[in-house]
Amino acid sequence: MKLGKKQELFMRLLPRLIDKAHSLGFEIRGGDLFRDPRIHGEHGKKRAYGHKKSNHKLKLAIDLNLFKNDEFIQTTEGHRQLGEWWEEQHEDCRWGGRFNDGNHYSLTHNGNK
């Protein structure tokens, strides 16, 4: 699937993810949805923000900061139920809990997650 169509699929699935989080009793504060793929300068130094093949840079990933009873859920285990649900929504859905990034929800593209 071409990148544009994959981005459209991600945006179609994203509201379902948010609705599911709410139905599980979570409140959400947004995390990273898009990371600028350009290299940023800081005091003359060049550095990249995030992994160079991050699907955030392709608009195919989001980090969701979940809260329950005003407590920030910082563990991968705390995201497990939502993450495993996400993986069932489409063959390209990936949850970061499989690679130690529990609040990461994405679609694969060209082998990247």
Helices and strands as residue ranges (DSSP letters): H 3-23, E 27-30, E 40-42, E 45-47, G 55-58, E 61-68, E 71-72, H 76-87, E 93-95, G 96-99, E 104-107
